[in-house]
Amino acid sequence: MGMPNMKMIQQMQNRVQKMQQELEETVVEGSAGGGVVVARVTGGRAFKSIKIDPGAVDPDDVEMLEDLITVAINDAMEKASALAEDKMGGIMGGMSIPGLM
């Protein structure tokens, strides 16, 4: 395939920028406890919001709620990462350019 030329690199950078913008605008949800806690983050892994079912709030077991929130946020972050990898993988077409990811 040879070395990518400047024009190719420029086009790829433009596509990567556009993709990153799309990721910032895409919101993914992660959940825990069967949906009692739902976290929303962008494809760029920026935290947006958290929803907690009032039934999950037990004043005697705050730790459980903290765990559910952590699980929901991690779930959302993993989905955001997978989405980003998926989109970027399409652009890169298997090529790895150091410093781009």
KOLGU-4560 file (N, C-alpha, C; in nm, 3 decimals, padded with zeros to 5 digits):
<recs>
<n_xx: 00.083 n_yy: -00.120 n_zz: 00.000 ca_xx: 00.000 ca_yy: 00.000 ca_zz: 00.000 c_xx: 00.087 c_yy: 00.126 c_zz: 00.000 mol: A seq: 1 type: MET>
<n_xx: 00.211 n_yy: 00.113 n_zz: 00.044 ca_xx: 00.301 ca_yy: 00.228 ca_zz: 00.041 c_xx: 00.270 c_yy: 00.329 c_zz: 00.150 mol: A seq: 2 type: GLY>
<n_xx: 00.345 n_yy: 00.434 n_zz: 00.151 ca_xx: 00.325 ca_yy: 00.539 ca_zz: 00.252 c_xx: 00.207 c_yy: 00.627 c_zz: 00.212 mol: A seq: 3 type: MET>
<n_xx: 00.122 n_yy: 00.663 n_zz: 00.309 ca_xx: 00.012 ca_yy: 00.754 ca_zz: 00.276 c_xx: 00.069 c_yy: 00.892 c_zz: 00.242 mol: A seq: 4 type: PRO>
<n_xx: 00.017 n_yy: 00.953 n_zz: 00.136 ca_xx: 00.066 ca_yy: 01.087 ca_zz: 00.100 c_xx: -00.006 c_yy: 01.195 c_zz: 00.180 mol: A seq: 5 type: ASN>
<n_xx: 00.039 n_yy: 01.317 n_zz: 00.168 ca_xx: -00.017 ca_yy: 01.428 ca_zz: 00.248 c_xx: -00.167 c_yy: 01.445 c_zz: 00.224 mol: A seq: 6 type: MET>
<n_xx: -00.208 n_yy: 01.432 n_zz: 00.099 ca_xx: -00.350 ca_yy: 01.451 ca_zz: 00.067 c_xx: -00.435 c_yy: 01.345 c_zz: 00.139 mol: A seq: 7 type: LYS>
<n_xx: -00.388 n_yy: 01.221 n_zz: 00.137 ca_xx: -00.460 ca_yy: 01.114 ca_zz: 00.206 c_xx: -00.468 c_yy: 01.141 c_zz: 00.356 mol: A seq: 8 type: MET>
<n_xx: -00.354 n_yy: 01.184 n_zz: 00.412 ca_xx: -00.349 ca_yy: 01.211 ca_zz: 00.555 c_xx: -00.445 c_yy: 01.325 c_zz: 00.590 mol: A seq: 9 type: ILE>
<n_xx: -00.447 n_yy: 01.428 n_zz: 00.507 ca_xx: -00.537 ca_yy: 01.543 ca_zz: 00.528 c_xx: -00.683 c_yy: 01.498 c_zz: 00.527 mol: A seq: 10 type: GLN>
<n_xx: -00.717 n_yy: 01.417 n_zz: 00.427 ca_xx: -00.856 ca_yy: 01.367 ca_zz: 00.416 c_xx: -00.893 c_yy: 01.285 c_zz: 00.539 mol: A seq: 11 type: GLN>
<n_xx: -00.798 n_yy: 01.201 n_zz: 00.582 ca_xx: -00.824 ca_yy: 01.117 ca_zz: 00.697 c_xx: -00.844 c_yy: 01.202 c_zz: 00.822 mol: A seq: 12 type: MET>
<n_xx: -00.761 n_yy: 01.304 n_zz: 00.839 ca_xx: -00.774 ca_yy: 01.392 ca_zz: 00.956 c_xx: -00.911 c_yy: 01.461 c_zz: 00.955 mol: A seq: 13 type: GLN>
<n_xx: -00.956 n_yy: 01.505 n_zz: 00.837 ca_xx: -01.087 ca_yy: 01.568 ca_zz: 00.826 c_xx: -01.197 c_yy: 01.470 c_zz: 00.866 mol: A seq: 14 type: ASN>
<n_xx: -01.184 n_yy: 01.346 n_zz: 00.820 ca_xx: -01.284 ca_yy: 01.246 ca_zz: 00.854 c_xx: -01.283 c_yy: 01.214 c_zz: 01.002 mol: A seq: 15 type: ARG>
<n_xx: -01.163 n_yy: 01.210 n_zz: 01.059 ca_xx: -01.152 ca_yy: 01.182 ca_zz: 01.203 c_xx: -01.217 c_yy: 01.296 c_zz: 01.282 mol: A seq: 16 type: VAL>
<n_xx: -01.193 n_yy: 01.421 n_zz: 01.241 ca_xx: -01.253 ca_yy: 01.535 ca_zz: 01.311 c_xx: -01.405 c_yy: 01.529 c_zz: 01.304 mol: A seq: 17 type: GLN>
<n_xx: -01.456 n_yy: 01.499 n_zz: 01.186 ca_xx: -01.600 ca_yy: 01.490 ca_zz: 01.167 c_xx: -01.657 c_yy: 01.378 c_zz: 01.255 mol: A seq: 18 type: LYS>
<n_xx: -01.585 n_yy: 01.266 n_zz: 01.261 ca_xx: -01.628 ca_yy: 01.153 ca_zz: 01.341 c_xx: -01.629 c_yy: 01.190 c_zz: 01.489 mol: A seq: 19 type: MET>
<n_xx: -01.526 n_yy: 01.262 n_zz: 01.534 ca_xx: -01.521 ca_yy: 01.300 ca_zz: 01.674 c_xx: -01.637 c_yy: 01.393 c_zz: 01.708 mol: A seq: 20 type: GLN>
<n_xx: -01.673 n_yy: 01.480 n_zz: 01.615 ca_xx: -01.786 ca_yy: 01.569 ca_zz: 01.637 c_xx: -01.915 c_yy: 01.488 c_zz: 01.648 mol: A seq: 21 type: GLN>
<n_xx: -01.930 n_yy: 01.390 n_zz: 01.559 ca_xx: -02.048 ca_yy: 01.302 ca_zz: 01.566 c_xx: -02.054 c_yy: 01.229 c_zz: 01.699 mol: A seq: 22 type: GLU>
<n_xx: -01.938 n_yy: 01.181 n_zz: 01.746 ca_xx: -01.934 ca_yy: 01.108 ca_zz: 01.873 c_xx: -01.976 c_yy: 01.199 c_zz: 01.988 mol: A seq: 23 type: LEU>
<n_xx: -01.931 n_yy: 01.326 n_zz: 01.983 ca_xx: -01.968 ca_yy: 01.421 ca_zz: 02.089 c_xx: -02.119 c_yy: 01.443 c_zz: 02.093 mol: A seq: 24 type: GLU>
<n_xx: -02.183 n_yy: 01.429 n_zz: 01.977 ca_xx: -02.327 ca_yy: 01.456 ca_zz: 01.968 c_xx: -02.411 c_yy: 01.330 c_zz: 01.992 mol: A seq: 25 type: GLU>
<n_xx: -02.347 n_yy: 01.215 n_zz: 01.995 ca_xx: -02.419 ca_yy: 01.089 ca_zz: 02.015 c_xx: -02.423 c_yy: 01.057 c_zz: 02.164 mol: A seq: 26 type: THR>
<n_xx: -02.543 n_yy: 01.025 n_zz: 02.214 ca_xx: -02.555 ca_yy: 00.992 ca_zz: 02.355 c_xx: -02.585 c_yy: 00.843 c_zz: 02.369 mol: A seq: 27 type: VAL>
<n_xx: -02.508 n_yy: 00.774 n_zz: 02.453 ca_xx: -02.533 ca_yy: 00.633 ca_zz: 02.479 c_xx: -02.571 c_yy: 00.616 c_zz: 02.625 mol: A seq: 28 type: VAL>
<n_xx: -02.649 n_yy: 00.511 n_zz: 02.651 ca_xx: -02.695 ca_yy: 00.485 ca_zz: 02.788 c_xx: -02.634 c_yy: 00.358 c_zz: 02.842 mol: A seq: 29 type: GLU>
<n_xx: -02.602 n_yy: 00.362 n_zz: 02.970 ca_xx: -02.560 ca_yy: 00.242 ca_zz: 03.041 c_xx: -02.655 c_yy: 00.226 c_zz: 03.158 mol: A seq: 30 type: GLY>
<n_xx: -02.677 n_yy: 00.103 n_zz: 03.201 ca_xx: -02.770 ca_yy: 00.086 ca_zz: 03.312 c_xx: -02.720 c_yy: -00.020 c_zz: 03.409 mol: A seq: 31 type: SER>
<n_xx: -02.783 n_yy: -00.021 n_zz: 03.526 ca_xx: -02.750 ca_yy: -00.118 ca_zz: 03.629 c_xx: -02.878 c_yy: -00.153 c_zz: 03.704 mol: A seq: 32 type: ALA>
<n_xx: -02.877 n_yy: -00.270 n_zz: 03.765 ca_xx: -02.992 ca_yy: -00.312 ca_zz: 03.845 c_xx: -03.119 c_yy: -00.322 c_zz: 03.763 mol: A seq: 33 type: GLY>
<n_xx: -03.104 n_yy: -00.368 n_zz: 03.638 ca_xx: -03.222 ca_yy: -00.383 ca_zz: 03.553 c_xx: -03.285 c_yy: -00.250 c_zz: 03.516 mol: A seq: 34 type: GLY>
<n_xx: -03.204 n_yy: -00.146 n_zz: 03.513 ca_xx: -03.255 ca_yy: -00.016 ca_zz: 03.470 c_xx: -03.294 c_yy: 00.077 c_zz: 03.582 mol: A seq: 35 type: GLY>
<n_xx: -03.270 n_yy: 00.039 n_zz: 03.709 ca_xx: -03.305 ca_yy: 00.131 ca_zz: 03.818 c_xx: -03.211 c_yy: 00.251 c_zz: 03.819 mol: A seq: 36 type: VAL>
<n_xx: -03.089 n_yy: 00.232 n_zz: 03.764 ca_xx: -02.997 ca_yy: 00.344 ca_zz: 03.748 c_xx: -02.956 c_yy: 00.346 c_zz: 03.601 mol: A seq: 37 type: VAL>
<n_xx: -02.975 n_yy: 00.463 n_zz: 03.536 ca_xx: -02.937 ca_yy: 00.478 ca_zz: 03.396 c_xx: -02.844 c_yy: 00.599 c_zz: 03.384 mol: A seq: 38 type: VAL>
<n_xx: -02.725 n_yy: 00.574 n_zz: 03.329 ca_xx: -02.629 ca_yy: 00.682 ca_zz: 03.307 c_xx: -02.623 c_yy: 00.712 c_zz: 03.158 mol: A seq: 39 type: ALA>
<n_xx: -02.610 n_yy: 00.840 n_zz: 03.125 ca_xx: -02.599 ca_yy: 00.880 ca_zz: 02.984 c_xx: -02.466 c_yy: 00.953 c_zz: 02.965 mol: A seq: 40 type: ARG>
<n_xx: -02.391 n_yy: 00.910 n_zz: 02.862 ca_xx: -02.265 ca_yy: 00.975 ca_zz: 02.827 c_xx: -02.262 c_yy: 00.994 c_zz: 02.675 mol: A seq: 41 type: VAL>
<n_xx: -02.177 n_yy: 01.084 n_zz: 02.630 ca_xx: -02.163 ca_yy: 01.101 ca_zz: 02.486 c_xx: -02.066 c_yy: 00.997 c_zz: 02.432 mol: A seq: 42 type: THR>
<n_xx: -02.067 n_yy: 00.983 n_zz: 02.300 ca_xx: -01.972 ca_yy: 00.892 ca_zz: 02.236 c_xx: -01.829 c_yy: 00.935 c_zz: 02.263 mol: A seq: 43 type: GLY>
<n_xx: -01.811 n_yy: 01.062 n_zz: 02.299 ca_xx: -01.679 ca_yy: 01.112 ca_zz: 02.333 c_xx: -01.647 c_yy: 01.093 c_zz: 02.480 mol: A seq: 44 type: GLY>
<n_xx: -01.730 n_yy: 01.017 n_zz: 02.547 ca_xx: -01.713 ca_yy: 00.983 ca_zz: 02.688 c_xx: -01.724 c_yy: 01.102 c_zz: 02.783 mol: A seq: 45 type: ARG>
<n_xx: -01.812 n_yy: 01.196 n_zz: 02.748 ca_xx: -01.843 ca_yy: 01.305 ca_zz: 02.841 c_xx: -01.971 c_yy: 01.267 c_zz: 02.914 mol: A seq: 46 type: ALA>
<n_xx: -01.968 n_yy: 01.274 n_zz: 03.047 ca_xx: -02.084 ca_yy: 01.237 ca_zz: 03.128 c_xx: -02.196 c_yy: 01.339 c_zz: 03.108 mol: A seq: 47 type: PHE>
<n_xx: -02.318 n_yy: 01.289 n_zz: 03.081 ca_xx: -02.432 ca_yy: 01.378 ca_zz: 03.057 c_xx: -02.529 c_yy: 01.382 c_zz: 03.176 mol: A seq: 48 type: LYS>
<n_xx: -02.580 n_yy: 01.266 n_zz: 03.214 ca_xx: -02.682 ca_yy: 01.266 ca_zz: 03.319 c_xx: -02.696 c_yy: 01.128 c_zz: 03.381 mol: A seq: 49 type: SER>
<n_xx: -02.764 n_yy: 01.127 n_zz: 03.493 ca_xx: -02.793 ca_yy: 00.999 ca_zz: 03.559 c_xx: -02.939 c_yy: 01.000 c_zz: 03.604 mol: A seq: 50 type: ILE>
<n_xx: -03.006 n_yy: 00.888 n_zz: 03.586 ca_xx: -03.146 ca_yy: 00.874 ca_zz: 03.631 c_xx: -03.149 c_yy: 00.763 c_zz: 03.735 mol: A seq: 51 type: LYS>
<n_xx: -03.216 n_yy: 00.790 n_zz: 03.846 ca_xx: -03.225 ca_yy: 00.690 ca_zz: 03.951 c_xx: -03.371 c_yy: 00.668 c_zz: 03.986 mol: A seq: 52 type: ILE>
<n_xx: -03.413 n_yy: 00.544 n_zz: 03.978 ca_xx: -03.549 ca_yy: 00.507 ca_zz: 04.016 c_xx: -03.561 c_yy: 00.531 c_zz: 04.167 mol: A seq: 53 type: ASP>
<n_xx: -03.664 n_yy: 00.608 n_zz: 04.209 ca_xx: -03.680 ca_yy: 00.636 ca_zz: 04.352 c_xx: -03.683 c_yy: 00.509 c_zz: 04.437 mol: A seq: 54 type: PRO>
<n_xx: -03.730 n_yy: 00.399 n_zz: 04.380 ca_xx: -03.736 ca_yy: 00.272 ca_zz: 04.452 c_xx: -03.597 c_yy: 00.219 c_zz: 04.486 mol: A seq: 55 type: GLY>
<n_xx: -03.494 n_yy: 00.269 n_zz: 04.417 ca_xx: -03.358 ca_yy: 00.220 ca_zz: 04.441 c_xx: -03.292 c_yy: 00.296 c_zz: 04.555 mol: A seq: 56 type: ALA>
<n_xx: -03.358 n_yy: 00.401 n_zz: 04.601 ca_xx: -03.300 ca_yy: 00.484 ca_zz: 04.707 c_xx: -03.339 c_yy: 00.430 c_zz: 04.843 mol: A seq: 57 type: VAL>
<n_xx: -03.244 n_yy: 00.363 n_zz: 04.907 ca_xx: -03.265 ca_yy: 00.308 ca_zz: 05.040 c_xx: -03.168 c_yy: 00.379 c_zz: 05.134 mol: A seq: 58 type: ASP>
<n_xx: -03.221 n_yy: 00.466 n_zz: 05.222 ca_xx: -03.133 ca_yy: 00.543 ca_zz: 05.312 c_xx: -03.043 c_yy: 00.453 c_zz: 05.396 mol: A seq: 59 type: PRO>
<n_xx: -03.083 n_yy: 00.330 n_zz: 05.417 ca_xx: -03.002 ca_yy: 00.238 ca_zz: 05.498 c_xx: -02.896 c_yy: 00.165 c_zz: 05.416 mol: A seq: 60 type: ASP>
<n_xx: -02.903 n_yy: 00.180 n_zz: 05.283 ca_xx: -02.807 ca_yy: 00.110 ca_zz: 05.199 c_xx: -02.758 c_yy: 00.200 c_zz: 05.086 mol: A seq: 61 type: ASP>
<n_xx: -02.694 n_yy: 00.309 n_zz: 05.124 ca_xx: -02.643 ca_yy: 00.404 ca_zz: 05.026 c_xx: -02.534 c_yy: 00.339 c_zz: 04.941 mol: A seq: 62 type: VAL>
<n_xx: -02.457 n_yy: 00.249 n_zz: 05.004 ca_xx: -02.348 ca_yy: 00.182 ca_zz: 04.933 c_xx: -02.397 c_yy: 00.107 c_zz: 04.810 mol: A seq: 63 type: GLU>
<n_xx: -02.509 n_yy: 00.041 n_zz: 04.824 ca_xx: -02.568 ca_yy: -00.034 ca_zz: 04.712 c_xx: -02.598 c_yy: 00.061 c_zz: 04.597 mol: A seq: 64 type: MET>
<n_xx: -02.656 n_yy: 00.177 n_zz: 04.629 ca_xx: -02.689 ca_yy: 00.276 ca_zz: 04.527 c_xx: -02.562 c_yy: 00.329 c_zz: 04.460 mol: A seq: 65 type: LEU>
<n_xx: -02.459 n_yy: 00.353 n_zz: 04.540 ca_xx: -02.331 ca_yy: 00.400 ca_zz: 04.484 c_xx: -02.275 c_yy: 00.296 c_zz: 04.388 mol: A seq: 66 type: GLU>
<n_xx: -02.285 n_yy: 00.169 n_zz: 04.424 ca_xx: -02.237 ca_yy: 00.062 ca_zz: 04.336 c_xx: -02.316 c_yy: 00.060 c_zz: 04.205 mol: A seq: 67 type: ASP>
<n_xx: -02.448 n_yy: 00.074 n_zz: 04.216 ca_xx: -02.532 ca_yy: 00.074 ca_zz: 04.095 c_xx: -02.495 c_yy: 00.190 c_zz: 04.003 mol: A seq: 68 type: LEU>
<n_xx: -02.470 n_yy: 00.308 n_zz: 04.063 ca_xx: -02.432 ca_yy: 00.425 ca_zz: 03.983 c_xx: -02.299 c_yy: 00.400 c_zz: 03.913 mol: A seq: 69 type: ILE>
<n_xx: -02.203 n_yy: 00.344 n_zz: 03.986 ca_xx: -02.072 ca_yy: 00.314 ca_zz: 03.929 c_xx: -02.085 c_yy: 00.216 c_zz: 03.813 mol: A seq: 70 type: THR>
<n_xx: -02.164 n_yy: 00.112 n_zz: 03.833 ca_xx: -02.184 ca_yy: 00.011 ca_zz: 03.728 c_xx: -02.249 c_yy: 00.074 c_zz: 03.605 mol: A seq: 71 type: VAL>
<n_xx: -02.351 n_yy: 00.158 n_zz: 03.628 ca_xx: -02.422 ca_yy: 00.221 ca_zz: 03.516 c_xx: -02.329 c_yy: 00.313 c_zz: 03.437 mol: A seq: 72 type: ALA>
<n_xx: -02.247 n_yy: 00.392 n_zz: 03.507 ca_xx: -02.155 ca_yy: 00.483 ca_zz: 03.438 c_xx: -02.050 c_yy: 00.403 c_zz: 03.361 mol: A seq: 73 type: ILE>
<n_xx: -01.996 n_yy: 00.299 n_zz: 03.423 ca_xx: -01.897 ca_yy: 00.216 ca_zz: 03.354 c_xx: -01.956 c_yy: 00.149 c_zz: 03.231 mol: A seq: 74 type: ASN>
<n_xx: -02.080 n_yy: 00.104 n_zz: 03.244 ca_xx: -02.150 ca_yy: 00.041 ca_zz: 03.131 c_xx: -02.163 c_yy: 00.141 c_zz: 03.016 mol: A seq: 75 type: ASP>
<n_xx: -02.204 n_yy: 00.263 n_zz: 03.048 ca_xx: -02.220 ca_yy: 00.367 ca_zz: 02.946 c_xx: -02.085 c_yy: 00.400 c_zz: 02.882 mol: A seq: 76 type: ALA>
<n_xx: -01.980 n_yy: 00.410 n_zz: 02.964 ca_xx: -01.846 ca_yy: 00.443 ca_zz: 02.912 c_xx: -01.796 c_yy: 00.333 c_zz: 02.819 mol: A seq: 77 type: MET>
<n_xx: -01.821 n_yy: 00.207 n_zz: 02.856 ca_xx: -01.779 ca_yy: 00.096 ca_zz: 02.771 c_xx: -01.851 c_yy: 00.101 c_zz: 02.637 mol: A seq: 78 type: GLU>
<n_xx: -01.981 n_yy: 00.133 n_zz: 02.640 ca_xx: -02.057 ca_yy: 00.143 ca_zz: 02.515 c_xx: -02.005 c_yy: 00.259 c_zz: 02.431 mol: A seq: 79 type: LYS>
<n_xx: -01.969 n_yy: 00.370 n_zz: 02.497 ca_xx: -01.915 ca_yy: 00.485 ca_zz: 02.425 c_xx: -01.782 c_yy: 00.448 c_zz: 02.360 mol: A seq: 80 type: ALA>
<n_xx: -01.698 n_yy: 00.375 n_zz: 02.433 ca_xx: -01.568 ca_yy: 00.332 ca_zz: 02.379 c_xx: -01.588 c_yy: 00.241 c_zz: 02.259 mol: A seq: 81 type: SER>
<n_xx: -01.681 n_yy: 00.147 n_zz: 02.272 ca_xx: -01.708 ca_yy: 00.053 ca_zz: 02.163 c_xx: -01.757 c_yy: 00.129 c_zz: 02.040 mol: A seq: 82 type: ALA>
<n_xx: -01.844 n_yy: 00.227 n_zz: 02.062 ca_xx: -01.897 ca_yy: 00.308 ca_zz: 01.953 c_xx: -01.784 c_yy: 00.383 c_zz: 01.883 mol: A seq: 83 type: LEU>
<n_xx: -01.696 n_yy: 00.444 n_zz: 01.962 ca_xx: -01.584 ca_yy: 00.520 ca_zz: 01.907 c_xx: -01.491 c_yy: 00.429 c_zz: 01.827 mol: A seq: 84 type: ALA>
<n_xx: -01.460 n_yy: 00.311 n_zz: 01.884 ca_xx: -01.372 ca_yy: 00.217 ca_zz: 01.815 c_xx: -01.434 c_yy: 00.172 c_zz: 01.684 mol: A seq: 85 type: GLU>
<n_xx: -01.564 n_yy: 00.147 n_zz: 01.689 ca_xx: -01.638 ca_yy: 00.102 ca_zz: 01.573 c_xx: -01.629 c_yy: 00.207 c_zz: 01.462 mol: A seq: 86 type: ASP>
<n_xx: -01.660 n_yy: 00.332 n_zz: 01.497 ca_xx: -01.659 ca_yy: 00.440 ca_zz: 01.398 c_xx: -01.517 c_yy: 00.466 c_zz: 01.347 mol: A seq: 87 type: LYS>
<n_xx: -01.421 n_yy: 00.472 n_zz: 01.437 ca_xx: -01.284 ca_yy: 00.500 ca_zz: 01.397 c_xx: -01.227 c_yy: 00.386 c_zz: 01.314 mol: A seq: 88 type: MET>
<n_xx: -01.262 n_yy: 00.263 n_zz: 01.351 ca_xx: -01.215 ca_yy: 00.147 ca_zz: 01.276 c_xx: -01.255 c_yy: 00.155 c_zz: 01.130 mol: A seq: 89 type: GLY>
<n_xx: -01.374 n_yy: 00.205 n_zz: 01.104 ca_xx: -01.422 ca_yy: 00.221 ca_zz: 00.968 c_xx: -01.339 c_yy: 00.319 c_zz: 00.889 mol: A seq: 90 type: GLY>
<n_xx: -01.298 n_yy: 00.427 n_zz: 00.954 ca_xx: -01.216 ca_yy: 00.529 ca_zz: 00.888 c_xx: -01.075 c_yy: 00.479 c_zz: 00.862 mol: A seq: 91 type: ILE>
<n_xx: -01.016 n_yy: 00.421 n_zz: 00.964 ca_xx: -00.876 ca_yy: 00.383 ca_zz: 00.955 c_xx: -00.855 c_yy: 00.268 c_zz: 00.858 mol: A seq: 92 type: MET>
<n_xx: -00.958 n_yy: 00.186 n_zz: 00.840 ca_xx: -00.947 ca_yy: 00.074 ca_zz: 00.749 c_xx: -00.828 c_yy: -00.014 c_zz: 00.781 mol: A seq: 93 type: GLY>
<n_xx: -00.803 n_yy: -00.031 n_zz: 00.911 ca_xx: -00.695 ca_yy: -00.119 ca_zz: 00.952 c_xx: -00.558 c_yy: -00.050 c_zz: 00.957 mol: A seq: 94 type: GLY>
<n_xx: -00.551 n_yy: 00.073 n_zz: 00.907 ca_xx: -00.423 ca_yy: 00.146 ca_zz: 00.911 c_xx: -00.404 c_yy: 00.208 c_zz: 01.048 mol: A seq: 95 type: MET>
<n_xx: -00.285 n_yy: 00.201 n_zz: 01.101 ca_xx: -00.263 ca_yy: 00.269 ca_zz: 01.227 c_xx: -00.164 c_yy: 00.382 c_zz: 01.205 mol: A seq: 96 type: SER>
<n_xx: -00.207 n_yy: 00.501 n_zz: 01.242 ca_xx: -00.119 ca_yy: 00.616 ca_zz: 01.231 c_xx: -00.088 c_yy: 00.659 c_zz: 01.373 mol: A seq: 97 type: ILE>
<n_xx: 00.037 n_yy: 00.651 n_zz: 01.414 ca_xx: 00.074 ca_yy: 00.685 ca_zz: 01.552 c_xx: 00.028 c_yy: 00.826 c_zz: 01.590 mol: A seq: 98 type: PRO>
<n_xx: -00.022 n_yy: 00.838 n_zz: 01.711 ca_xx: -00.061 ca_yy: 00.970 ca_zz: 01.760 c_xx: -00.199 c_yy: 01.015 c_zz: 01.718 mol: A seq: 99 type: GLY>
<n_xx: -00.269 n_yy: 00.933 n_zz: 01.639 ca_xx: -00.402 ca_yy: 00.976 ca_zz: 01.593 c_xx: -00.510 c_yy: 00.934 c_zz: 01.689 mol: A seq: 100 type: LEU>
<n_xx: -00.488 n_yy: 00.820 n_zz: 01.758 ca_xx: -00.591 ca_yy: 00.770 ca_zz: 01.850 c_xx: -00.557 c_yy: 00.807 c_zz: 01.993 mol: A seq: 101 type: MET>
</recs>
